[in-house]
Amino acid sequence: MTQKPIVITMGDPSGVGAEVTVKAMASLPAQERGRYAVIGDMPTLERAIKACALELKLVPYGGKVAEGDLAVIHIDVDGLPGKFGVLSSACGEASFRYIEKAVELTLSDQAVGIVTAPINKEALNAAGHHYDGHTGMLAHLTKSKSSWMLLASPTLNVLHVSTHVSLKDAIGRATPERVLETIRTGHKHLKRMGVENPRIAVAGINPHCGENGLFGREDDVQIAPGVKQAQDEGINVQGPISADTVYHRANTGAFDLVIAQYHDQGHIPIKLIAFDTAVNVSLGLPIDRCSVDHGTAFDIAGTGKANHVNMLAALDYAGKLAIGRF
């Protein structure tokens, strides 16, 4: 391997992460596999290759890598169950260590970006790592003050003001300052991705944006001031716009990005229209990270049934991010 790799974290060893990773790698032309290195558990990856009846050679990272081989950075973790579909604190510990290593490599400029396979939040917390998921963990590991979750798809992009909090807490977090920073972050990212004048829509938080106070004043007091300040900075942004129409308008070409106020407001529409192709992208970090947008699927892990299309989409987006770094 002569170039800095995009590193792929294997995710929870009991889940489908290993499977979708080796399937994706096997489906790529042999010469393209040299762009990647997988951080994970070599025996788990070997079991996934066998379960999927693939021909894919794994080699240790840093050694001789022939064309078509897949480089693996093996991380030893005690107590792994050695089989798929098991909720285990050891697997939670492994998930954390894989991500920790990936952050170390990217922060030290030994890798150009990270693609993450799914982790299990219960296993992660059972191992003593109390994060709401990848986004919060990555923010902590990179010492970032704030981070954002972008769901990107071919026709709809959604950036969230808040994610893994209760709906009650999400309403409180939708401050003018956070809304403004979310708009700025989305605008900067789209510019980096080649959108010359990003068209951004901000979803309202109440039905019909509160209907002039009939259904609440949060949109007028918390959302609108942030939008107005972004407009004053020259950003092409509109809102708040009623959430029951804004996603359809964006999906049919009216906007390049929708700012969602909370987790389900953004996740439901994009998973409805782009369940297999949406990519989870972390913004606001000093490193590039994107991910599959599905879970560990313990019920089918190790059966060879997991669909790797979403992993291919994440790898493609990571490649575009890597180009945009230079």
N, C-alpha and C positions, 0 to 999 in steps of 0.2 A: 504494500500500500504506500504510494508516494504522495498522496494528498491527505489533508486533514479530513477525517471522516465526519459524517453525520452519525451520531451514536443513537442506537435504539435501545431503550430500557425494556427488558422482557416483561415487566409487570409482575403480578402475583404468580408465583410458580404453580399454583393450583388452578389458575384460570386459563383462558384461551389466548393469553398474550404470546406464549411461545408458539402456539399453533399458527396464529395469524401472521406472526413474524416470519416463520420459516416458509409458509405458503407464499407470502409476498416476495420473499427473496428468491424462492425457486421459480416464480413466474417472471422475474426480470431477466433480461439478457445477461449472460454470464459476465460480460465485461463491465456491467453496471454495478455488480455486487461489491466491487472494490471501493465504492463510495461510502460504504457503511461498516459499522462495527456494532455488534450486539453486546450489551452489558447484561449479564444474567448468569444462569446456571447451566453449564455444559450438559450434564446428564438430562436435565429437563428438556432442553432443546433437542437432544438426540431422541428422547421418547416422543416428542412432538413430530419429528421427522418420520419416525417409524409409524406413528399413528396415522399420518397423512400419506404414507407410502410414497415418500419423495426421495429423490436422489440429490442430496445436498451435502457437501463436505464442510465440516466445521474445523477451523484451525485457530490456535491461540493468537490473539492480537499481538503484533510486534514481531512475530516470526515470519517465515516465508509464506506468502499468500499467492497461490497460483490463480490464474483467471478462472472465475467460477466458484472459488472457495468463499466461504463466509467467515470473517474474522469475529472471534468471540473474546470478550474480556470477562473471564470467569471470576465470580465473587463467591468465596466460600461462606456459607451460612449454616450453622449447626441446626439440626432438628427438622430439616425439610421433610415433609411426609413421603416424598418419593412417588407420589401418584397425584393425579388430577382430581379436582372436585372436592377438596378438603379445606375447610376454613381453619386456618392455622396462624398463630402468632408468629411462628418462625417465617412463614411466608410474608407476613406483614413486615417483619424485620428485613427480609430479603428485598422486598419492594423498595423500602427506604434506602437501603445501601446501594441499590442499582442507581437510583435517582441521585443520591449523594455523589457517587462516582461520576455520573454524567455531568453534574454541575461543576465538579472539580475540573474535569477535562475542558469544558467550554469556557469557564472563567479564566483558565490558564492558556487559552487559545490553542489547545491541542485538538479540539474538535470545533466544527463550525455551527453545530446546532444539535438539538435533541428531539427525537420522536419517542413518545411514551406509549407503551401498551398499557392496558387497564390494570388498576390496582383495586383492592378491596378495602374500603374504608374501615370496616369492622376489624379486619385482620391487622391493618395498620395501627389502629388505636389499641388493640390488644397487645401489640408489641411495644407500647409506650410512646408512640409517635402521634401526638394528638393534633392532627391537622384535618381540615375539612375535605382534603383531596390534594391533587397535584398543585393547583394554583397557589394555595396557601403555603404548602411545603416549599415550593420553588421560591416564593417571595422571602420566606425565612432563610433558606439556604443561600440566597444571593444578597441578603440584607437589604431587600427592596422595601421602601415605605409603602408602596401600593402596587397592586397588580390587577389585571382585568382578564376576563374570559371572553374571547371572541369565538363565535361559531361561524365558520366560513363555508359557503357552498357555492356552486356555480351560479345560482340565481338570487340567493339571499344571504346577507351577512348581518349578524346580530352581535352587538357588544353590550355586555351587562353592567349596569351600575352596581348591582350586588348579586351574589349567587347563593352560596350555601348557608343561608340564614333563614329564620322564620319569616313569614310574610309580614308579621307585625314589625320585626326588626328591619326588614327591607324598606318599609315605608319610612322609618326613621332615618335610614342611611341615604335616602334620596334627597340629599341636601343640594342647594344651588352649587356649592363648591365641588361636590363629587360629580354632579351632572356635568359641570363645565369641564372638569378634568377628564371625564369619560369621553366627551365630545372631542376634546383636544387629542386624546390618545388615539381615537378612531381615525381622525383626520390625518394625523401624522403617519399612521400605519398604511392607510390607503394611498397616500402620496408615495410612500416607499414602494408600494406594490405597483406603482405606475399609473394610478388614477390621478389625472392632472388637477381636476377640480371636484373633489369628492362631494357628492350630494348626500347629506345626512338628515335623517328624520329621527325625532325623539318621541318615543311613545309616552302617552299620558299614563298616570298611575291609577286614576279612577275611571269608572264608566263614563264615556263621552267627555273625558278630561274634567269631570266635575260639573259640567253643565252650568257654568257661571255660579258655582257654589251650591247648587242644588244637591249634588252628591259628594260634597267635600271641597275644601279649598287647597288641598295639597298641590294640585297642578299649578295653581296660580302663585302659591307662596314658595314652593320648593323646586318645581321644574322650570317654569317660565323664566325666572331670573338667570339661571345658568345658561339657558338657550340664548337669551338676549345678550349676555356678555360674550358668548362665542360669536354671535353675529357681529357684534361691535369689533371683534378681532379679525373680521373678514372671512370667517368660516361659513361655508354655504350649508346652513342648517336651518331646519324648520321644526316647530313644535311648541308645546306638546300637541301631538296628533292622537286622536282616539285609537287605542290599541286594536280595536276590532276591525279597522280598515288599513292601518299603516303597513302591515306585513304583506297583504295582498298587493298594495301599491308598489312596495319595494320589489316583490317577487316578479312583478310584471314590468319592471324597468324604471320606475319613477325615482328610486333612490338607490344609492350604492351601499348604504349602511343604515340599520335601525338601531337606535339606543334603546335597549329594554331596561325596565326599571327593576326587575327581579327575575329569579331563576326561571320559573315556569312560564312567565310571560314571553321569554325569549326562546326557551327550549322547545315548547310545544309546537309552534309553527315551523321551526326549521327541521324538527324531527319528523313532522308530518310530510314535508315536501322533499327532504333530502336525508332520509334516515341512514342510507349506506354511504353517502358521499360527503356529509358535513364533517369538517375538521375542527377540532378544539385547539385554539391558538392562544397562548399566554402573551399578553401585552404588558408593557410597563416594566419589564425585567431587563437586566443588562445582557441577557442571553436570549437566543431564539429557541422556542419550544413549541411543538405542536403535537397533537395526539389523535388517536382514534376517538370517536365519540360514542363508545359503547362500554359496557361493563365486562366483568370477568366471566360471566356466563358459566358458572361452575357446573350447571346441569348438562352441558354438552362438551365441557373441556375434556380433551383426550380422545374424542370420538372421531376426529377428522372432519366434523361437520361445520366448524366455524368459518364464516365468510371473511375473506381477507381483503375485500374491495375497499373497506374503510381505511385499512392500513396503507394500501397503495395510494389512496387520496392524501393521507397524512404525509407519506414520503414525498409525494409530488409537491405538496405545499412547502415542506421543509427545504426541498431543492430550490424553490423560488425564493424563499427567505435567505438561503445561503448566497444566492446570486446578488440579492439586494444588499448584502452586507458590504460589498466592495464597490 
